[in-house]
Amino acid sequence: MTRAQPRTHLHSSKLVRFLSENAMLEAVQPSQDVGQKLGDWLDFRQAIALHGLLNPESPTEQAMPAHQRRASLMTPEALTRHFDKVKASLEQSIGQGAPSGTGLSRIEMPPATLDEPLEPKIAFEPYRRFYAAHQRQIEAQVRTLRSQLRGQLAKSTPALQQLAALDASFENILSEREAMLLGKVPKLLEKRFSQALKQHLKKQAEASAVDPTAPQLRPDAWLLPWRQQLRTALLAELDTRLQPALGLLEAFNQESTSSP
């Protein structure tokens, strides 16, 4: 029996909760039906293509006999292990650096020091590059994983073949919007970084006014926790990006369990 994977509601992903709880995003309850909101994002060509996938005129043709398809399929356990391995590798890359043997590039966290002069935008730039590099790595790995899962579904039952085609269409339609929205996360983090840095500079100026000979305040009190927040944001984004792949995996496992 395959273990169940945790799920989140569309409007309460880990990334949205992280940004809301850290006052980087205003928490908003969903006010529209998901289907209606999705319809607002589609142009007429995309809508027609989706309608065709959801309402096929004839059952999906199976390219090979059932016994041949089953022979080329991964088991639910093997596919789940593959999903978990990709997820764990990306989590380790974010937290400690890419493990050897995974093919992932090692992305180093900038040193926990700030060079003078302390100008917020310049000081944040190394962290922006760090975050953007991880975003590119996550996107590439998750896109490949999602394609591999669709490949397994395409060898399965007609219902899963239809789901694979639908997922490919949704990925094509929503990828640009996804990139635009997730591209805003580093900007929100930069805003929080700038606020923390300005508060640090203010305290430093106040301390110098009281005692000009006092040593400069170290930024550790706010910088080290903020660096951990950066990693937490990346882990939350990874979880959000994995949701479609997780849905495909769950559908595959459910169908495999119910099939004779």
LOKEGU-894964 format. One record per residue (C-alpha): chain; residue in one letter; y, z, x. Coordinates in Angstrom, 2 decimals, decimal comma. Example, Ala and Ser with C-alpha at 12.3 -4.5 7.8 and 13.67 -1.06 7.14 Angstrom:
BEGIN
node c A; r A; y -4,50; z 7,80; x 12,30
node c A; r S; y -1,06; z 7,14; x 13,67
END
This chain:
BEGIN
node c A; r M; y 0,00; z 0,00; x 0,00
node c A; r T; y 3,41; z -0,92; x 1,36
node c A; r R; y 6,08; z 1,73; x 1,42
node c A; r A; y 9,09; z 1,38; x -0,86
node c A; r Q; y 12,42; z 0,54; x 0,73
node c A; r P; y 15,60; z 2,36; x -0,41
node c A; r R; y 17,90; z 0,33; x -2,63
node c A; r T; y 21,60; z 0,65; x -3,42
node c A; r H; y 23,65; z -0,53; x -6,36
node c A; r L; y 25,79; z -3,62; x -5,76
node c A; r H; y 28,99; z -1,62; x -6,23
node c A; r S; y 27,95; z 1,35; x -4,07
node c A; r S; y 26,67; z -0,09; x -0,80
node c A; r K; y 26,73; z 2,11; x 2,29
node c A; r L; y 29,63; z 0,09; x 3,67
node c A; r V; y 31,76; z 0,52; x 0,53
node c A; r R; y 30,95; z 4,25; x 0,42
node c A; r F; y 31,81; z 4,65; x 4,11
node c A; r L; y 35,17; z 2,90; x 3,73
node c A; r S; y 35,98; z 4,83; x 0,54
node c A; r E; y 34,98; z 8,24; x 1,91
node c A; r N; y 37,14; z 7,66; x 5,00
node c A; r A; y 40,17; z 6,57; x 2,94
node c A; r M; y 40,08; z 3,02; x 4,27
node c A; r L; y 39,32; z 1,52; x 0,88
node c A; r E; y 40,19; z 2,67; x -2,60
node c A; r A; y 37,09; z 3,44; x -4,61
node c A; r V; y 36,96; z 1,20; x -7,68
node c A; r Q; y 34,36; z 1,29; x -10,42
node c A; r P; y 32,94; z -2,10; x -11,42
node c A; r S; y 34,92; z -3,47; x -14,37
node c A; r Q; y 33,17; z -6,82; x -14,76
node c A; r D; y 29,64; z -7,99; x -15,29
node c A; r V; y 28,19; z -9,24; x -11,99
node c A; r G; y 27,24; z -12,56; x -13,55
node c A; r Q; y 30,73; z -13,09; x -14,92
node c A; r K; y 32,33; z -12,25; x -11,57
node c A; r L; y 29,96; z -14,58; x -9,78
node c A; r G; y 30,88; z -17,34; x -12,22
node c A; r D; y 34,52; z -16,95; x -11,23
node c A; r W; y 33,61; z -17,68; x -7,59
node c A; r L; y 31,66; z -20,89; x -8,24
node c A; r D; y 32,98; z -24,40; x -8,48
node c A; r F; y 31,39; z -26,78; x -10,98
node c A; r R; y 29,03; z -28,39; x -8,44
node c A; r Q; y 27,67; z -25,03; x -7,38
node c A; r A; y 27,31; z -23,95; x -11,01
node c A; r I; y 25,34; z -27,11; x -11,83
node c A; r A; y 23,06; z -26,62; x -8,83
node c A; r L; y 22,36; z -23,00; x -9,79
node c A; r H; y 21,72; z -23,96; x -13,40
node c A; r G; y 19,13; z -26,48; x -12,20
node c A; r L; y 17,38; z -23,85; x -10,12
node c A; r L; y 17,37; z -21,29; x -12,91
node c A; r N; y 16,27; z -23,77; x -15,56
node c A; r P; y 13,81; z -26,19; x -13,95
node c A; r E; y 12,65; z -29,01; x -16,21
node c A; r S; y 9,09; z -28,61; x -14,96
node c A; r P; y 7,19; z -25,92; x -13,06
node c A; r T; y 7,69; z -25,88; x -9,31
node c A; r E; y 5,12; z -28,09; x -7,63
node c A; r Q; y 2,84; z -26,40; x -5,14
node c A; r A; y 2,60; z -28,44; x -1,97
node c A; r M; y -0,88; z -27,20; x -1,03
node c A; r P; y -3,90; z -25,68; x -2,78
node c A; r A; y -3,78; z -21,96; x -3,48
node c A; r H; y -6,47; z -21,05; x -0,92
node c A; r Q; y -4,57; z -22,91; x 1,82
node c A; r R; y -1,30; z -21,25; x 0,86
node c A; r R; y -2,89; z -17,79; x 1,00
node c A; r A; y -4,35; z -18,54; x 4,44
node c A; r S; y -0,89; z -19,38; x 5,85
node c A; r L; y 0,82; z -16,35; x 4,28
node c A; r M; y 1,60; z -13,17; x 6,15
node c A; r T; y 0,28; z -10,00; x 4,58
node c A; r P; y 2,80; z -7,72; x 2,84
node c A; r E; y 2,18; z -5,12; x 5,57
node c A; r A; y 2,86; z -7,61; x 8,37
node c A; r L; y 6,00; z -8,92; x 6,72
node c A; r T; y 7,26; z -5,38; x 6,13
node c A; r R; y 6,61; z -4,51; x 9,78
node c A; r H; y 8,58; z -7,59; x 10,85
node c A; r F; y 11,51; z -6,59; x 8,61
node c A; r D; y 11,44; z -3,03; x 9,96
node c A; r K; y 11,28; z -4,26; x 13,57
node c A; r V; y 14,36; z -6,49; x 13,16
node c A; r K; y 16,25; z -3,69; x 11,40
node c A; r A; y 15,30; z -1,08; x 14,02
node c A; r S; y 16,28; z -3,37; x 16,91
node c A; r L; y 19,73; z -3,98; x 15,43
node c A; r E; y 20,20; z -0,26; x 14,71
node c A; r Q; y 19,32; z 0,58; x 18,31
node c A; r S; y 21,64; z -2,15; x 19,57
node c A; r I; y 24,50; z -0,56; x 17,62
node c A; r G; y 23,70; z 3,02; x 18,59
node c A; r Q; y 22,48; z 2,81; x 22,19
node c A; r G; y 22,50; z -0,81; x 23,30
node c A; r A; y 19,97; z -3,57; x 22,69
node c A; r P; y 16,41; z -2,58; x 23,65
node c A; r S; y 14,63; z -4,75; x 26,21
node c A; r G; y 12,25; z -7,39; x 24,92
node c A; r T; y 14,14; z -8,06; x 21,71
node c A; r G; y 16,20; z -11,00; x 22,94
node c A; r L; y 19,38; z -9,28; x 21,76
node c A; r S; y 22,44; z -9,35; x 23,99
node c A; r R; y 23,60; z -5,95; x 25,17
node c A; r I; y 27,05; z -5,15; x 23,76
node c A; r E; y 28,71; z -2,29; x 25,63
node c A; r M; y 30,98; z 0,21; x 23,93
node c A; r P; y 34,37; z 0,30; x 25,72
node c A; r P; y 34,96; z 3,31; x 28,02
node c A; r A; y 36,20; z 6,45; x 26,26
node c A; r T; y 39,57; z 6,22; x 28,00
node c A; r L; y 42,91; z 4,72; x 27,04
node c A; r D; y 45,03; z 2,85; x 29,55
node c A; r E; y 48,77; z 3,37; x 29,77
node c A; r P; y 50,97; z 2,41; x 28,06
node c A; r L; y 49,32; z 3,54; x 24,84
node c A; r E; y 50,19; z 0,68; x 22,50
node c A; r P; y 47,94; z 0,71; x 19,40
node c A; r K; y 47,14; z -3,00; x 19,17
node c A; r I; y 46,38; z -3,35; x 22,88
node c A; r A; y 44,34; z -0,14; x 22,92
node c A; r F; y 42,25; z -1,30; x 19,95
node c A; r E; y 41,47; z -4,77; x 21,31
node c A; r P; y 38,31; z -3,78; x 23,29
node c A; r Y; y 36,95; z -2,10; x 20,15
node c A; r R; y 37,76; z -5,16; x 18,06
node c A; r R; y 35,74; z -7,30; x 20,47
node c A; r F; y 32,89; z -4,77; x 20,40
node c A; r Y; y 32,79; z -4,78; x 16,60
node c A; r A; y 33,10; z -8,57; x 16,29
node c A; r A; y 30,28; z -9,12; x 18,81
node c A; r H; y 27,98; z -6,86; x 16,82
node c A; r Q; y 28,96; z -8,63; x 13,60
node c A; r R; y 27,96; z -11,98; x 15,13
node c A; r Q; y 24,68; z -10,53; x 16,39
node c A; r I; y 23,86; z -8,95; x 13,03
node c A; r E; y 24,75; z -12,11; x 11,11
node c A; r A; y 22,54; z -14,32; x 13,30
node c A; r Q; y 19,55; z -11,98; x 13,19
node c A; r V; y 19,77; z -11,29; x 9,45
node c A; r R; y 20,22; z -14,99; x 8,65
node c A; r T; y 17,06; z -15,80; x 10,63
node c A; r L; y 15,14; z -12,95; x 8,98
node c A; r R; y 16,22; z -14,08; x 5,54
node c A; r S; y 15,11; z -17,65; x 6,30
node c A; r Q; y 11,73; z -16,39; x 7,52
node c A; r L; y 11,25; z -14,39; x 4,33
node c A; r R; y 12,13; z -17,42; x 2,22
node c A; r G; y 9,56; z -19,40; x 4,20
node c A; r Q; y 6,88; z -16,94; x 3,15
node c A; r L; y 7,99; z -16,98; x -0,48
node c A; r A; y 7,96; z -20,78; x -0,45
node c A; r K; y 4,21; z -20,67; x 0,33
node c A; r S; y 3,51; z -18,25; x -2,51
node c A; r T; y 3,59; z -18,47; x -6,30
node c A; r P; y 5,87; z -20,82; x -8,28
node c A; r A; y 8,05; z -17,84; x -9,27
node c A; r L; y 8,56; z -16,85; x -5,64
node c A; r Q; y 9,16; z -20,46; x -4,65
node c A; r Q; y 11,94; z -20,56; x -7,22
node c A; r L; y 13,34; z -17,27; x -5,90
node c A; r A; y 13,35; z -18,66; x -2,34
node c A; r A; y 15,28; z -21,75; x -3,46
node c A; r L; y 17,70; z -19,58; x -5,43
node c A; r D; y 18,32; z -17,29; x -2,48
node c A; r A; y 19,00; z -20,25; x -0,19
node c A; r S; y 21,52; z -21,56; x -2,69
node c A; r F; y 23,24; z -18,18; x -3,02
node c A; r E; y 23,43; z -17,80; x 0,76
node c A; r N; y 25,09; z -21,19; x 1,03
node c A; r I; y 27,53; z -20,45; x -1,80
node c A; r L; y 28,49; z -16,90; x -0,82
node c A; r S; y 28,40; z -17,01; x 3,00
node c A; r E; y 32,05; z -18,02; x 3,32
node c A; r R; y 33,21; z -15,29; x 0,97
node c A; r E; y 30,97; z -12,75; x 2,69
node c A; r A; y 32,44; z -13,66; x 6,10
node c A; r M; y 35,97; z -13,32; x 4,72
node c A; r L; y 35,35; z -9,88; x 3,20
node c A; r L; y 33,44; z -8,45; x 6,15
node c A; r G; y 36,08; z -9,86; x 8,47
node c A; r K; y 38,50; z -7,36; x 6,94
node c A; r V; y 36,49; z -4,35; x 8,10
node c A; r P; y 37,74; z -4,44; x 11,74
node c A; r K; y 41,30; z -4,61; x 10,40
node c A; r L; y 40,72; z -1,48; x 8,32
node c A; r L; y 39,26; z 0,27; x 11,35
node c A; r E; y 42,23; z -0,84; x 13,45
node c A; r K; y 44,59; z 0,69; x 10,92
node c A; r R; y 42,73; z 4,02; x 11,12
node c A; r F; y 42,70; z 3,80; x 14,93
node c A; r S; y 46,45; z 3,19; x 15,05
node c A; r Q; y 47,11; z 6,16; x 12,77
node c A; r A; y 45,00; z 8,45; x 14,96
node c A; r L; y 46,63; z 7,18; x 18,16
node c A; r K; y 50,14; z 7,63; x 16,79
node c A; r Q; y 49,27; z 11,17; x 15,73
node c A; r H; y 47,96; z 11,84; x 19,25
node c A; r L; y 51,16; z 10,48; x 20,81
node c A; r K; y 53,24; z 12,61; x 18,47
node c A; r K; y 51,39; z 15,79; x 19,47
node c A; r Q; y 51,71; z 14,82; x 23,12
node c A; r A; y 55,48; z 14,34; x 22,77
node c A; r E; y 55,83; z 17,68; x 20,98
node c A; r A; y 53,85; z 19,45; x 23,71
node c A; r S; y 55,99; z 17,86; x 26,43
node c A; r A; y 59,17; z 18,91; x 24,63
node c A; r V; y 58,02; z 22,53; x 24,65
node c A; r D; y 56,76; z 22,44; x 28,26
node c A; r P; y 57,58; z 19,34; x 30,36
node c A; r T; y 55,09; z 20,48; x 33,01
node c A; r A; y 52,20; z 20,71; x 30,55
node c A; r P; y 49,29; z 18,33; x 31,30
node c A; r Q; y 48,84; z 15,25; x 29,13
node c A; r L; y 46,68; z 15,80; x 26,06
node c A; r R; y 43,28; z 14,14; x 26,31
node c A; r P; y 42,39; z 11,80; x 23,43
node c A; r D; y 38,81; z 13,12; x 23,19
node c A; r A; y 39,50; z 15,24; x 20,10
node c A; r W; y 40,08; z 12,16; x 17,96
node c A; r L; y 38,78; z 9,22; x 20,04
node c A; r L; y 35,16; z 10,34; x 20,41
node c A; r P; y 34,66; z 11,00; x 16,66
node c A; r W; y 36,39; z 7,69; x 15,89
node c A; r R; y 34,01; z 5,84; x 18,23
node c A; r Q; y 31,12; z 7,31; x 16,28
node c A; r Q; y 32,80; z 6,14; x 13,07
node c A; r L; y 32,85; z 2,63; x 14,51
node c A; r R; y 29,08; z 2,75; x 14,96
node c A; r T; y 28,62; z 4,24; x 11,49
node c A; r A; y 30,62; z 1,36; x 10,02
node c A; r L; y 28,38; z -1,15; x 11,81
node c A; r L; y 25,22; z 0,57; x 10,57
node c A; r A; y 26,61; z 0,51; x 7,03
node c A; r E; y 27,46; z -3,18; x 7,38
node c A; r L; y 23,95; z -3,89; x 8,66
node c A; r D; y 22,50; z -2,15; x 5,61
node c A; r T; y 24,71; z -4,23; x 3,32
node c A; r R; y 23,82; z -7,52; x 5,02
node c A; r L; y 20,11; z -6,69; x 4,79
node c A; r Q; y 20,10; z -6,20; x 1,01
node c A; r P; y 19,26; z -9,85; x 0,10
node c A; r A; y 16,43; z -9,91; x 2,65
node c A; r L; y 15,17; z -6,59; x 1,34
node c A; r G; y 15,15; z -8,01; x -2,19
node c A; r L; y 13,04; z -10,97; x -1,03
node c A; r L; y 10,63; z -8,61; x 0,73
node c A; r E; y 10,27; z -6,42; x -2,34
node c A; r A; y 9,63; z -9,44; x -4,56
node c A; r F; y 6,96; z -10,71; x -2,15
node c A; r N; y 5,27; z -7,32; x -1,97
node c A; r Q; y 5,37; z -6,87; x -5,74
node c A; r E; y 3,87; z -10,31; x -6,36
node c A; r S; y 1,19; z -9,75; x -3,72
node c A; r T; y 0,24; z -6,43; x -5,31
node c A; r S; y -0,03; z -7,87; x -8,81
node c A; r S; y -1,84; z -11,09; x -7,82
node c A; r P; y -5,65; z -11,09; x -7,83
END
